[in-house]
Every structure is written in structure tokens, then in C-alpha cells.
Amino acid sequence: MSEEKDIKKAPDSEQEYSLNDDRRVKVLSPGAMVAKRFFRNRLAVVGLVMLAFMFLFSFLGGLLMPYGEGEQFYTVEILQKDYVNATQNNDFRLSVADGQEVGAVLSTYINKAAIEAAETFSYKDVNYTNVAEGNDTYSVYQGDTLLAVCSKDIIYTADGLAEPSFNVKYGALVANAKGGGTFTADGKEYTVDEDGNLLQGDTEIAIISRFVVVSTASDIVITRDFREKLEEALVNEDGSLNKEGEFVYTGDDGVENIYDIIYDPAFEVWAIKQGTPTDVFDTYSYPTLQHPLGTDKNGMDIITRLMYGGRVSLIIGFIVVFIETFLGVIMGGIAGYFGGWVDNLIMRLVDIFYCIPSMPILIILGSVMDSLNMDPQVRMMLMMLILGFLGWAGIARLVRGQILSLREQEFMTATEACGIRASRRIFRHLIPNVIPQLIVTCTMGLGSTIIMEATLSFLGLGVKFPFASWGNIISDVNDSYVMTTYWFVWIPAGICLLVAVLGFNFVGDGLRDAFDPRMKR
């Protein structure tokens, strides 16, 4: 008796139940059963972990990063910019004496005579004399009157001085053609040295040269000293022309500048380029501590762009799937419940949407938005609406099929007998029974939507700069050189895309198996 009393006093948790006692059976709720089946699926758990990581990376990572989505980084580079162009003059130039007139046709005759080294020529029954003064320099006379001087040499006046008179020019060109010397013009004595410098006493007033030096910008002033140093650099010691190299010039400010000499044989022109420190985008820089995944072609931090791009890609996926589900549930629910001509009409509409070529339409709409220069944010919203509107047909057919089988069951007969209105029967009693299948379909569809967005962005028809998405990050790979050299630009975005889509697919497979009551696992 004492043992029986001890058993009765013992708590239920310590009692031993018989094999046929109902209290030995642990009853789980439907939700708990689904969760149990889901977490038994290892791939589903792996997919859940992958999605959790991608959501934390995309939404929390952007808050922790010190850089903004559109923040650009710069670096200082020495850029070779066009400074001046130089060419050797091989054409005769005419300087006309004071008080004389030479028309365009006569100028042509004079140049022709100089080229042919003709001693005399005639124009309009007037004889002219062409006197060779030396190295490609001719004095042109009409009778005993000096008409002009024709030479390949050019006189450049020193900085700040007035242009010399014709008499000074003539004397300087003739003296230079003869190798230098002294001459008198306008009552003053001048000297031309062996280097072609025109001097008045000890003052240099001009330089005689065959090089034409032209600045590439209006704010560049070519000084006399710079021109002289450049001409020395363009001619080698043996008299040959220097086709490439560099020369150093120190300006009045004391700054030493290095110039590159680049010769273009097609146009026989030297391009003189000046190395200038310039702030440029830090494009395609390799991974560093400051930028763990480097920078892209716009000088933006790639890991930051990946985080913000993950936000855009995931948000677009969820919104598009929501729009598809919203439209699909309404249309499919109405078609499945009412049947008859309503069902027939909606299903024909579904067939039409199935026949619509989505990709060509999206490409055409993307091109139209490009031509309209649409705002990137408005463009992104329109893209979500279009993708959702084109993708609801599959969900509508699924919902219709499920409701066709559910509407004939007893609980629906009971709702009809209770006088519940049709809209409440559909959305309160029928649709909740379709939710498990909808969850599976939507989860599987998220991966497809993200892939579609990435494809459009890769083609330049989706998310536009300055917004980032995994698709337009990969679109930086526009040639084989970028793909092979700057691997850090596209491989991380591809991995993020792969992980997210695989995660959704694994979770979708796990939910499909968990909601299946026939599963024995």
C-alpha cells in the first residue's frame, strides 16, 4: 500500500506511462511540423545561412562602411598634356617691301620661282628678277626696285618688343642666309650671329628660325627663351632632327618642367607634352587596406558598391515578387472561385501574358528610357513595375488550380451556408490554404527575378549610375582585358549574385519539402 501511495504522489513528469498511453505521444502543431522538416534539410539550412549573410552584408554592411554609395576617390598622376605643337617650315614666306603691293597671283609666281630657283620670271608682261641670297632666301626685284624677300626662315620678335620694319627683316634674312653678319637698316647697325639671333648692340631683338611653334591653348604664352630651348632640343648636334625624347626647361618662376617630344611622321609635326600633376579618378586600383576589394572604373570602393548593390538587387527582387503575387492571387482567386466565363476570360488573359516575349519588350523599353534620359530612380521604379506586371501569370494559374480543388470541400460549403460574402470566402478561407504553395513559389521566384535584374543591368538596360546593383557592377567587364586583368571588379559581384540566388533556391526547395505532408524525413 505504501508503494501505491508513493506512485500516486509522484508528479506526472516522473511517472512511467504504458505503451498505449496517449500521453506518450508528443503532438506538434502544423507550423512546428513544417519547421522541423525544414531544419532537417541540410541544404535548406545552408541556404538560410547564405541568405542571412547576404542580408547582413547588404543592409548592415552599408551602415558600417565609412564610404558612401557614390563616393569617388582620386589619385595624383602626372599626365602628359599637349602644351605646344612645332613643325619645321618648308614653305617659302613672302615679306613685301614698304609701299609695294603684291597680289595673290603674283605671290604664287614668286613662290614658284623660289621653289624652282628661277632667276627671272614674268607676270602680265612685267619681268621680275629672283636673286638668290643664300640658304633658301631670295630677293625679288621689279627692274631695279626691291619688291619683296622670299625665304623659308621666320623672324620671331623678342618678348615685349615691336615688330621690326621691312628693312630690318630684309637685312636679317639676307645676313642669316649667308651664315650671319652685320648690316645697317633704318640708320641702325644690327648683327645676326651663327645661331640666328638678331642683335642691336648687345640687345637681342629677334630670333630667326625655320620652326613654327604654336600653343595648344589660349592661356599658354610661348616665351622667346622657351622657343629657343625647344628649337635646340628639336635639332641634334649633327644637324638631324630629333624625332623623340625630352627636354627640361626652367621658367621665370624657377620651376623645372620636363617636356616630352613626340613626332608624328604623318603630319610632320612635333607634339610637345608637359607633365602636369592632376587629380584623376583612382580607377581600377588593386585591393589595399583602404579598399579591400579595390576600386572600379569610376574610382568607387567596390566592397561599398557591392553592399549597396545588394540592397538594390534584393529590394527589387522582393518588390517584383510582391507585385507578381498580389496580381496573381487576385486574378487566380477570382478565376478559381467563380469559374465559368470569368475563369475562361482570366485564363485567356494568362495565356496572352505567357505568349508575351518579355526580354525583347524589356530591351525595347530600356532603350526608350535611355533615349528619354530618364532619372535613374524613376527608371528603377518603372523597371520593378514592368517586371511585376509581366510575371503574375504563373502565380495566377497556381492559385486558380489550388482553389478549384478547395472550393468543393466541406468547409467551403459551410461558409456558403453561413451566408459569408464571396470576397471573404476567397481571401479569408481559400487563399490562406494556398499560402504554403505561394511561399514556395515566391521563394523560388526571387532568385529568378534577381537574375533577370542583373541581366538587364549588365546589358545597360536596368539600374543606372549612380545606383549600384550586382548586375551593373559586373557590366564593368566590357572587354577581355578588364576581365582578365581586373578580376576583383566582377568576381566578387558574381559571387554575391551566386550566393543569393543559391540561397533562395535552397530555401525554396526546403520549404517545398517541408510543406509536403508526404515527406518522411
Long-range contacts (C-beta under 8 A, 24 or more apart in sequence): 34-436, 34-511, 34-514, 34-515, 35-514, 37-513, 37-514, 37-519, 37-521, 38-510, 38-511, 38-513, 38-514, 40-521, 41-509, 41-510, 41-513, 41-514, 41-521, 43-506, 43-509, 43-510, 44-506, 44-507, 44-509, 44-510, 44-511, 44-513, 44-514, 45-510, 46-506, 47-502, 47-503, 47-504, 47-505, 47-506, 47-507, 47-509, 47-510, 48-503, 48-506, 48-507, 48-510, 49-503, 50-499, 50-500, 50-502, 50-503, 50-506, 51-500, 51-503, 51-504, 51-507, 53-499, 54-310, 54-314, 54-496, 54-499, 54-500, 54-503, 55-314, 57-306, 57-307, 57-310, 57-496, 58-307, 58-308, 58-309, 58-310, 58-311, 58-314, 59-310, 59-311, 61-307, 62-304, 62-307, 62-308, 62-311, 65-301, 65-303, 65-304, 65-307, 67-301, 67-304, 68-304, 69-304, 69-305, 69-308, 69-466, 69-467, 69-468, 70-300, 70-466, 71-300, 71-301, 71-304, 72-281, 72-298, 72-299, 72-300, 73-281, 73-282, 73-285, 73-291, 73-295, 73-299, 73-300, 73-301, 74-279, 74-280, 74-281, 74-282, 74-299, 75-279, 75-280, 75-281, 75-282, 75-285, 76-277, 76-278, 76-279, 76-280, 77-277, 77-278, 77-280, 78-275, 78-276, 78-277, 78-278, 79-275, 79-276, 79-278, 79-280, 80-260, 80-273, 80-274, 80-275, 80-276, 81-273, 81-274, 81-276, 81-278, 82-216, 82-271, 82-272, 82-273, 83-215, 83-216, 83-220, 83-259, 83-272, 83-273, 83-274, 84-213, 84-214, 84-215, 84-216, 84-220, 84-222, 84-230, 84-272, 85-213, 85-214, 85-216, 85-269, 85-270, 85-271, 85-272, 86-211, 86-212, 86-213, 86-214, 86-230, 86-234, 86-269, 86-270, 86-272, 87-211, 87-212, 87-267, 87-268, 87-269, 87-270, 88-210, 88-211, 88-212, 88-234, 88-241, 88-268, 89-152, 89-153, 89-154, 89-210, 89-211, 89-212, 90-152, 91-152, 92-136, 92-138, 92-150, 92-151, 92-152, 93-150, 93-151, 93-152, 93-154, 94-148, 94-149, 94-150, 95-148, 95-149, 95-150, 95-151, 95-166, 95-169, 95-170, 95-173, 96-147, 96-148, 96-166, 97-146, 97-147, 97-148, 97-149, 97-166, 97-170, 98-165, 98-166, 98-167, 100-145, 100-147, 100-148, 102-147, 102-148, 110-140, 110-148, 110-150, 111-150, 113-138, 113-140, 114-138, 114-150, 133-173, 133-174, 133-177, 133-178, 134-174, 134-176, 134-177, 134-178, 134-179, 135-176, 135-177, 135-178, 136-177, 137-173, 137-174, 137-176, 137-177, 139-170, 139-174, 146-170, 149-173, 149-174, 151-177, 152-210, 153-177, 153-196, 153-208, 153-209, 153-210, 154-208, 154-209, 154-210, 154-211, 154-212, 155-198, 155-206, 155-207, 155-208, 156-206, 156-207, 156-208, 156-209, 156-224, 156-227, 157-205, 157-206, 158-204, 158-205, 158-206, 158-207, 158-224, 159-223, 159-224, 161-205, 161-206, 164-198, 164-205, 164-206, 168-198, 172-198, 172-206, 172-208, 173-208, 176-208, 223-251, 223-252, 226-251, 230-259, 230-272, 233-261, 234-261, 234-270, 284-482, 284-485, 284-486, 284-489, 286-488, 287-488, 293-488, 293-492, 294-486, 294-488, 294-489, 296-473, 296-476, 296-489, 297-476, 297-489, 298-465, 302-473, 302-488, 302-489, 302-492, 303-492, 305-468, 305-473, 306-468, 306-470, 306-473, 306-492, 306-493, 306-496, 308-467, 308-468, 309-468, 309-469, 309-470, 309-472, 309-473, 309-493, 309-496, 310-470, 310-496, 310-500, 312-380, 312-463, 312-467, 312-468, 312-469, 313-450, 313-453, 313-454, 313-469, 313-470, 313-471, 313-497, 313-500, 314-450, 314-500, 316-380, 316-383, 316-384, 316-387, 316-449, 316-450, 316-453, 316-463, 316-469, 317-446, 317-447, 317-449, 317-450, 317-453, 318-446, 319-384, 319-388, 320-384, 320-387, 320-388, 320-391, 320-449, 320-453, 321-388, 321-442, 321-445, 321-446, 321-449, 322-388, 323-384, 323-385, 323-387, 323-388, 323-389, 323-391, 323-392, 324-388, 324-391, 324-392, 324-394, 324-395, 324-442, 324-445, 325-392, 325-395, 325-438, 325-442, 326-392, 327-388, 327-389, 327-392, 327-395, 327-396, 328-392, 328-393, 328-394, 328-395, 328-396, 328-398, 328-399, 329-395, 329-396, 329-399, 329-431, 329-434, 329-438, 331-392, 331-396, 331-399, 332-395, 332-396, 332-397, 332-398, 332-399, 332-400, 332-403, 333-399, 333-400, 333-403, 333-426, 333-427, 333-430, 333-431, 334-426, 335-396, 335-400, 336-399, 336-400, 336-401, 336-402, 336-403, 336-404, 336-407, 336-430, 337-403, 337-407, 337-422, 337-425, 337-426, 337-430, 338-422, 339-404, 343-400, 346-396, 346-400, 347-397, 347-400, 350-393, 350-396, 350-397, 353-390, 353-392, 353-393, 354-393, 356-390, 358-390, 358-391, 361-386, 361-390, 362-386, 362-387, 362-390, 362-456, 362-461, 363-459, 363-461, 365-461, 366-456, 366-459, 366-460, 366-461, 366-462, 367-461, 369-461, 370-460, 370-461, 376-463, 376-464, 376-465, 376-466, 376-467, 377-467, 379-463, 379-464, 380-462, 380-463, 380-464, 380-467, 383-453, 383-456, 383-462, 383-463, 387-449, 387-452, 387-453, 391-445, 391-449, 394-441, 395-438, 395-441, 395-442, 398-434, 398-437, 398-438, 398-441, 399-431, 399-434, 399-438, 402-433, 402-434, 402-437, 403-430, 403-431, 403-434, 406-430, 406-433, 406-434, 436-511, 436-515, 437-515, 439-511, 439-515, 440-508, 440-511, 440-512, 440-515, 443-504, 443-507, 443-508, 443-511, 444-504, 444-505, 444-508, 444-509, 444-512, 446-504, 446-508, 447-500, 447-501, 447-502, 447-504, 447-505, 447-508, 450-497, 450-500, 450-501, 450-504, 451-497, 451-501, 454-497, 470-494, 470-496, 470-497, 470-500, 471-497
